[in-house]
Amino acid sequence: MKAARANEQGIAVMGGHELVNALRLAGVALWHVAEARAGEATDISRTVRGWISGGKVGLILIEEELVPFAADVIASARARKSVLPVILEVPAREVSMDAAAAYYKALSREYLGLDVVLEAEESPDGEHVSNPT
């Protein structure tokens, strides 16, 4: 099977209804709704494996609670040292700002070789928003 060129590769997302539906509205065509339950482990692993081996996905977004169910597949893909697909673990909605900042800092250092600093600032309506700098 011939691999698609990088500009022809799509984005795939796996997670809860909220994340998946938001990204579907943004145009992501490959998606899988899953919950972090033992009964879904085989389905989660099989779906991620299919996205990786299909050659048509350049970016896989997966909620971090689901990563343990596909850890062997993800580790195998990362061990190949192939540039694509990039697999990003999306932090849970309930994650603290400090944990999210540490995660993205480590991720950007690994993939980009530089640090990204996330700072929370208060918006005019009193909510906290994150701003990458």
RAMO-V799489 format. One record per pair of residues at least 4 apart in sequence whose ideal C-beta (glycine too) atoms are under 8 Angstrom apart, sorted by the first residue. I is the first residue (numbers start at 1). J is the second residue. Records with the same first field share a line. If there is no record, write none. Layout:
# RAMO-V799489
I->J, J
This chain:
# RAMO-V799489
1->55
2->55
3->55
4->8, 9, 55, 56
5->9
6->58, 84
8->56
9->55, 56, 57, 58, 59, 84, 85
10->28, 29, 30, 56, 57, 58, 59
11->23, 28, 29, 30, 57, 58, 59, 60, 61
12->28, 30, 31, 32, 51, 57, 59, 60, 61, 85
13->19, 20, 23, 24, 28, 30, 31, 32, 60, 61, 62
14->20, 31, 32, 33, 34, 44, 47, 48, 60, 61, 62, 63, 66
15->19, 20, 33, 34, 61, 62, 63, 66, 90
16->20, 33, 34, 35, 63
17->21, 33
18->22, 93
19->23, 61, 63, 90
20->24, 31, 32, 33
21->25
22->26
23->28, 31, 61
24->28, 31
30->51, 57
32->43, 44, 47
34->40, 43, 44, 47, 66, 69
35->40
36->40, 63, 65, 66, 68, 69
40->44, 69
41->45, 69
42->46
43->47
44->48, 66, 69, 70
45->49, 69, 70, 72, 73
46->50
47->51
48->52, 60, 62, 70, 73, 74
49->53, 70, 73
50->54
51->57, 60, 85
52->57, 60, 73, 77, 85
57->84, 85
58->84, 85, 86
59->85, 86, 88
60->85, 86, 87, 88
61->88, 90
62->66, 67, 70, 74, 87, 88, 89, 90
63->67, 89, 90, 92
64->89, 90, 91, 92, 95
65->92
66->70
67->71, 74, 89
70->74
71->75
72->76
73->77
74->78, 87
75->79
76->80
77->82, 85, 87
78->87
86->111
88->107
89->103
91->95, 99, 100, 103
95->99, 100, 103
96->100
97->101, 118, 120, 128, 130
98->102
99->103
100->104, 118, 130
101->105, 117, 118, 130
102->106
103->107
104->108, 116, 118
105->109, 115, 116, 117, 118
106->110
107->111
108->112, 114, 115, 116
109->113, 114, 115
112->116
116->132, 133
117->132, 133
118->130, 131, 132, 133
119->130, 131, 133
120->128, 129, 130, 131
121->128, 129, 131
122->126, 127, 128, 129
123->127, 128, 129
